[in-house]
Amino acid sequence: MKTAIIYATRHGCTENCANQLKEGFQNSCDMINIKKIKKVSLADYETVVIGGSIHAGRVQSKIKKFCEDNLNALMQKRLGLFLCCMEQGDKAEAQFSGAFPAELRNHAIATEIFGGEFNFEKMNPLERVIIRKVADIEISVSNIDQQKIKEFVNVMNG
Ligand SMILES: Cc1cc2nc3c(=O)[nH]c(=O)nc-3n(C[C@H](O)[C@H](O)[C@H](O)COP(=O)(O)O)c2cc1C
């Protein structure tokens, strides 16, 4: 049976992580960018991975809505949840809890925060100003944790 990776991304970080998961998964895998593909038929999939990123403290509203609208169906799947964000520790955990409903977090066989990236080339001018000020940095940075991606793949592959 197939796997679906359902994701949302603003500057491509979550999409890159989703592609890495796809490369590691043993099952055939469909990539579903929730902002581009409106209708998803979950009946086609035994395994579902959902990933989003945090901007101004929140996950993409389409990820939140997808989880809420499909809660019952998702509770029947082998489920993985992941998040990209720059906060770490308790703040990152709180963002993860806010991103996905408790039922899904408890049901998922893999849950992980992969880290994130600040990519100045892809930010709009307002974002650049905000990130320079809030994060106090001038150059692009990535702190994606490759080990966590590998572990997530291993758990999902069973
Ligand atoms: C304008 C802006 C606001 C952000 N706000 C947060 C935030 O509130 N908390 C956080 O942990 N990361 C925040 N980030 C970092 C993003 O989560 C990080 O860049 C992530 O890798 C984005 O993934 P994406 O390119 O798939 O959207 C912010 C990034 C930008 C550009």
PDBQT file of the ligand as one rigid body, heavy atoms in Angstrom, charges set to zero:
ROOT
HETATM    1  C1  LIG A 201       9.015  35.506   8.668  1.00  0.00    +0.000 C 
HETATM    2  C2  LIG A 201       9.412  34.263   9.400  1.00  0.00    +0.000 A 
HETATM    3  C3  LIG A 201       8.857  33.981  10.646  1.00  0.00    +0.000 A 
HETATM    4  C4  LIG A 201       9.240  32.832  11.354  1.00  0.00    +0.000 A 
HETATM    5  N1  LIG A 201       8.680  32.590  12.571  1.00  0.00    +0.000 NA
HETATM    6  C5  LIG A 201       9.095  31.497  13.278  1.00  0.00    +0.000 A 
HETATM    7  C6  LIG A 201       8.555  31.243  14.565  1.00  0.00    +0.000 A 
HETATM    8  O1  LIG A 201       7.674  31.930  15.078  1.00  0.00    +0.000 OA
HETATM    9  N2  LIG A 201       9.023  30.151  15.241  1.00  0.00    +0.000 N 
HETATM   10  C7  LIG A 201       9.992  29.325  14.719  1.00  0.00    +0.000 A 
HETATM   11  O2  LIG A 201      10.380  28.373  15.386  1.00  0.00    +0.000 OA
HETATM   12  N3  LIG A 201      10.499  29.541  13.480  1.00  0.00    +0.000 NA
HETATM   13  C8  LIG A 201      10.068  30.595  12.750  1.00  0.00    +0.000 A 
HETATM   14  N4  LIG A 201      10.563  30.825  11.503  1.00  0.00    +0.000 N 
HETATM   15  C9  LIG A 201      11.523  29.860  10.933  1.00  0.00    +0.000 C 
HETATM   16  C10 LIG A 201      10.839  28.889   9.969  1.00  0.00    +0.000 C 
HETATM   17  O3  LIG A 201      10.063  27.967  10.673  1.00  0.00    +0.000 OA
HETATM   18  C11 LIG A 201      11.947  28.213   9.152  1.00  0.00    +0.000 C 
HETATM   19  O4  LIG A 201      12.470  29.180   8.282  1.00  0.00    +0.000 OA
HETATM   20  C12 LIG A 201      11.478  26.985   8.398  1.00  0.00    +0.000 C 
HETATM   21  O5  LIG A 201      12.618  26.296   7.938  1.00  0.00    +0.000 OA
HETATM   22  C13 LIG A 201      10.578  27.368   7.244  1.00  0.00    +0.000 C 
HETATM   23  O6  LIG A 201      10.229  26.242   6.498  1.00  0.00    +0.000 OA
HETATM   24  P1  LIG A 201       9.540  26.405   5.063  1.00  0.00    +0.000 P 
HETATM   25  O7  LIG A 201      10.544  27.044   4.144  1.00  0.00    +0.000 OA
HETATM   26  O8  LIG A 201       9.215  25.001   4.640  1.00  0.00    +0.000 OA
HETATM   27  O9  LIG A 201       8.311  27.225   5.256  1.00  0.00    +0.000 OA
HETATM   28  C14 LIG A 201      10.192  31.958  10.778  1.00  0.00    +0.000 A 
HETATM   29  C15 LIG A 201      10.733  32.229   9.521  1.00  0.00    +0.000 A 
HETATM   30  C16 LIG A 201      10.359  33.364   8.829  1.00  0.00    +0.000 A 
HETATM   31  C17 LIG A 201      10.963  33.642   7.485  1.00  0.00    +0.000 C 
ENDROOT
TORSDOF 0
